[in-house]
Amino acid sequence: MLFLIALVLAILVLPSPWGIVAVVTAIVLDLIEVGVGLWWNRRRKATVGVELLIGVTGIAVGELRPVGQVKLNGEIWNAHCEDGCDAGATVIVRAIDGLTLSVAPV
């Protein structure tokens, strides 16, 4: 947008050497703005995907001997627990296999 404003000013208002300076300055500022925007977006990690569930704690909905269901962040997931645990026990997600979580009691 800044480039377009500078271009209009260069064509209609500014004398010859200053029009070129205005256009070049606008291009440089636009490139800096795009670079800062790209840097800002890449510095944050994604907040989506099942990989983010690893390390999250949840509650066993029923007995996990060795399969059952757990509730994580308001969602119910199928789970597999090698050690087994009772209903209502707190579990932590260790791995993910498809749509089944591998959990362990805390």
C-alpha positions in Angstrom: 0.0 0.0 0.0 2.8 2.3 0.9 4.4 1.6 -2.6 1.2 2.6 -4.3 0.9 5.9 -2.4 4.5 6.7 -3.2 4.0 5.9 -6.9 0.9 8.2 -7.1 2.9 11.0 -5.4 5.9 10.4 -7.6 3.7 10.7 -10.8 1.4 13.5 -9.8 3.0 15.7 -7.1 6.8 15.3 -6.5 9.5 16.7 -8.8 11.7 14.3 -10.7 14.5 13.3 -8.3 12.2 13.2 -5.3 9.7 10.9 -6.9 12.3 8.2 -7.5 13.5 8.6 -3.9 9.9 8.2 -2.6 9.3 5.1 -4.7 12.6 3.4 -3.7 12.0 4.2 0.0 8.5 2.8 -0.2 9.7 -0.4 -1.8 12.4 -0.9 0.9 9.9 -0.2 3.7 7.4 -2.7 2.2 10.1 -5.4 1.9 11.1 -4.8 5.6 7.5 -5.0 6.6 7.0 -8.4 4.8 10.3 -9.7 6.3 9.2 -8.8 9.8 5.7 -10.3 9.2 7.3 -13.6 8.0 9.6 -13.7 11.0 6.8 -13.0 13.4 4.7 -15.9 12.0 7.5 -18.4 12.0 8.6 -17.8 15.6 5.5 -19.4 17.1 5.0 -23.2 17.2 1.9 -24.7 15.7 -0.9 -25.2 18.2 -2.7 -28.0 16.3 -2.2 -31.7 15.8 -2.2 -34.8 17.8 1.5 -34.5 18.6 0.7 -31.8 21.1 -1.2 -34.3 23.2 2.1 -36.1 24.3 2.8 -35.1 27.9 -0.8 -34.0 28.6 -2.6 -35.4 31.7 -6.1 -36.7 31.6 -8.6 -38.8 33.5 -9.5 -42.4 32.8 -13.2 -42.6 31.9 -13.4 -46.3 32.6 -10.9 -49.0 33.6 -7.9 -49.3 31.3 -7.0 -53.0 31.4 -5.3 -52.6 29.0 -7.7 -50.7 26.7 -10.4 -48.1 27.5 -11.0 -44.4 27.2 -9.5 -41.3 28.7 -10.8 -37.7 28.8 -8.2 -35.0 27.7 -9.1 -31.3 27.4 -12.8 -32.1 27.2 -12.4 -34.8 24.5 -12.8 -38.6 25.0 -10.0 -40.7 23.3 -9.4 -44.4 23.0 -6.4 -45.4 25.1 -4.1 -48.3 25.8 -2.4 -48.6 29.2 0.2 -51.4 29.7 0.1 -51.1 33.5 -3.6 -50.7 33.7 -5.5 -48.3 35.9 -8.9 -47.8 37.5 -11.6 -45.4 36.4 -11.0 -41.8 37.5 -7.2 -42.3 37.7 -5.0 -39.6 36.4 -3.0 -40.7 33.4 -0.3 -39.0 31.1 -0.1 -39.5 27.4 3.2 -41.2 26.4 2.7 -41.9 22.7 0.1 -41.8 19.9 -0.8 -44.6 17.5 -3.4 -43.5 15.0 -6.4 -42.4 17.1 -5.3 -44.5 20.1 -3.3 -42.9 22.9 -0.7 -44.9 24.9 -1.0 -43.7 28.5 0.6 -44.4 31.8 -0.7 -43.8 35.3 0.7 -40.7 37.1 
